[in-house]
Structures are given as structure tokens and as C-alpha cells.
Amino acid sequence: MTRTVTTGGTGRRVGLDRADMVATAISLVEREGPAALTMRRLAAELDVATPTVYWHVGSRDELVTEIIRHQSERLATRPIVGTTPADRVMSAARHVWDSALDNRAITSLAHQTGTTSLLEHPLEVALARELDAAGLTGAAAADALRAILATIGGFLILALRDESAIPENRRGPALWTASDAPVAPATIHALAAPPDLPHLFESTVRAVVDHHVSSRADPAKEPQCPTSR
């Protein structure tokens, strides 16, 4: 149901609430990046006085927390797919990767404000549930979850970094092109090409998932207790 917003005699919008302001703030960040999110700018977007924004959402820090909570709840609705435990764990892991790339501005906002854990927690819960369903509990589940997240985090550093801030002659491909390292020319040639991060992500995270999950999921691979003779 759409709520009607009217204007008062001053031309200012009235009838707004906290949800309106959070939604507008999210839109502003997604369009123009985290730096655009100031209380004065948000007030201008909403056509209200700046004190009105503070009255509804508190400080900027409180507003950021509300944005991150809203985004994390939305991410938690992503469906897990797969017919095997390893496939479902991989699906949950892929959600962490996809959500960060699909929502780069919010990801950046979370990184800048120390709210990354809050943003990712629902996705981590989904991953932990799939690990639990695959038979991993306690330290085994914690190790698996942390290994998967650390691997994803490494790929996200590469995917989200601003290459334009690095002089072209100092980037990896250029350094390898000019390298006289004592390795095979074919290796240097391959390293001089831009990496296929999506492919590397799939193969590397799959290897980590399989290492932690597959032996648990397949009874035939479970270690057998020695029998006495």
C-alpha cells in the first residue's frame, strides 16, 4: 500500500517517517556513493528541514546502522539452492560474494563505518545452517565457515579495489609483462593477462567447501573405525 505524502504551507513535505528516510538514504548511497550521505543532503532529497531528519533517525551513525540492518534483512531472503550438502553450502557462500558485488555502494558504506559484520551476519547464519545440515557442528563448523569467509574476503579485496588509483605500469599484468623472472614464458604470459575472478572464485571456494563438507556429506568417505581381529 502506498502512503500519500502531502506538503504543508511552507512547501516542505510532511507525513514522512523513519522508513521513508531510510529508503531515501539507501537510494542516495546507491546512486552517488557513501560520501553523498550527509544529513543536509538527505534533508534536501526529502525536501524537509535538516532537524527533521535528525528527529526521525537520530545521528548519521544511527542512520547508517538502520541502512545496514535493512540491507542485511533483505539479503537474508535470498534462497539457497542445490541438491547436495556441498552444493547448498556453495550456494550460501556465493550469496556472500554476489551480495557484496551487487550492492557495492552499501558494501563500501559498511566497510567505512565498521558495520560489515552487521551487514553480512544474516548471510553467515544461512551459511552456518547449511554447514550444520551437512553434518558439521562445533569447531568443525566454525573452521569451515571461517575458511570459506576468509577465501571470499580475499576475492572481494581484488574485485572491489579501485584499479584506477594504481598507475598502470605498477599493476600486476604490466609488471608480469616486463618481468624476466626465471619461470616458463607461458606462465609469464598467463600472469600478464587479467585474472578471471568469477572463475577463480568458483573453483577456489568450491575446493574449500569440498575439503570441509564433502567427506562429511558422503558416508562412504567417513573414516572407518578399525575392527579387531
N, C-alpha and C positions, 0 to 999 in steps of 0.2 A: 504494500500500500504506500503510495507516495504522499508525503506530508506537504501541505501547502505552506510556503513561506511568504509573508506579506511584508510590506515596507511601511515604516512609520512616517510621520510628517517631515522628519529630517532627511528622508531618503535612505536612511540606514535600514538594513534588513533586520527583521525581528522574527521571533519564533524559532531561532536556531537552538540546537542543543549540542551536547558534547559529541555525540555520534556524527553530527554534521561536520563539526570542526575537525575531528579525526579523519573522516573521509576526505575532506578537502586538503588536509595536510598530507595525506598519503598521495593524493593526486599531484600535489605540488612537488613532492620529492621525486615521484616517478617521472615527471616531466622535465624538471630542471636540476635534480640532484639535491643531496643533503644540504649544501650551502645555502640553498634558497629558503630553507625552513627557518624563518625568523618569525617572531610573534607579530611584528609590524607587517611583514609581508602576508602572513596568514590573515590578518585582520583586513588587509586590502583585498585579498581574494574573496573574503566573505562579505565585504562591504559593511564592516562593523568597526567600532572603535577598538583600539588595541586593548584597553582594560577589559572589554567584554570577553576577549579571548582568554585572558588570564583568569577571569572569573569562572569561565566554564571548564578550562583544562588545567589550571594551575600554572606551574612553571614550564619552561621549554623541556626540562628533563622529564617532567611528568607526562608531557605531551608525547615525547619520544617513546617513553615506556608504553603508553597506550597504543601508539602506532605499531610497535613491535609485537605487543600482545595480540592485537587484531590480526596482524600478518601471520603470526605463528599459529593462531587458531584456524585461519584459512588454509594454511599449508597442511595442517593435520587431517584435513578431509581428503587428501589425495589417496586414491585406492591402491592397495598392494595387490600385485598380480603375480601369477606363477603357479606351476603345478607341483614343484618340488620345494622342499625347505630352502635349498640353496638359491633357487630362482626367486623365491619370495624375499629372502634376505637381500639379494641383489636388487630387487625392485625397490625395497625400502632405502637401500644405500643410494640408488640412482635418484630418488626423490630429494635427498640432501644436495646432491650435485645440481640437479635441474632447478631446484627452487632458488639456489644462490645465483645461477646464471640467468634465470628468467626474471629475477627481481633484483637486478644489480644495484639499483639506487638504494633500495631498502637494506640490502646486504651491506652496502657501504655505510649507510647511516648506523646500522647496528655495530659495525666494526669501529666506527669513530666514537661511539658513545658507550662502548663496553657492554652492549646488550646482545652480543652474538649468541651467547649460551641461551638466553631467554628466547631468542628467535628460533633457534634450532631444536630446543628441548622437545617439542611435540614430535618432530621427525625422529629424534633419538629414541623417544619412547616407542614409536612404531617399529624402529629397528630392533630395539630390545625385546619387544613382544615376539617378533619373528624369530629371533635367536632362541628365545625361551621355547617357542613352538618346535624349533628344530632340535631341542634336547639340551641346549646349553644353559646352565644356571651358574650362579655364584661367580667365582673368579674366572671360569672359562668363558662365561657370557661377557663379563666386563672386559677381559682381554680381547675378545673378538670384536666387541663394539668399539673399543678404543683403537684397535688396529685399523678397522675399516674407516673410522672417522679421521684418523691421522693420515691415511692414504688419500682420502677425499680432500682433506685440507691442503695437502701438498699440491694436488692438481688445481685446486681453486686459486692458490697463490699464483700459479702460472697463467691460469685463464683470466684472472681479474686484474693482473698488474697492468699498469699503463705503459705500453711499449713506447709510446711517443715521448716519454720522459727520458728514454735511453738513446744516446746518439747511435745512429745506425751502424757505425763502424765498431761499436762496442757490444753489439748484440751477438748472441750465441752463433747464429748462422754465419755472420760476417767473420767472426773470429775463427770459426772452423774452415771457412773458405780460404783464409790466408794462412792456415796452420801448416806447419811442416812436421807435425807430431809423427813419431815413428809407429804409425798404425797403418793398416791397409787403406789404400786410396778409396776403395769402395766405402769404407767406414766413414772416412772424412766427408765424402760426397753425401752420404746419407745424413750425417750430422749437420751438414750445411743447409739442409732442407728444413723448412718449418715443421715442427712436430705436429702429428695428427692427434691432438689431445683427446678428442672423444674416443678414438680407437684405443689409445693407450689407457684411458680411464677404464673402459670396459674390460680390457684384458688384465690389467693390473688389479683392479678391485675384485674381479672375478677370481683371480688367483688367491687373494687374501680370504675371500668368502669361502672358497673351496677348501682352503687349508684348515679353517676353523669349523666349518659346518659339514662338509660332505661326509667325513668319516663318522660323524655323529648321526647323520641322517640315514646312512646306509648300514643296516645291521651287519651286512656281510663284511664290512670294513672295521667293525668293532674289534678291539683286541680281545683275543680269546684267553680264558684262564687256562693255565696248563693243567692237564689231567694227570693224576698219579698213576703210576704203573704198578 
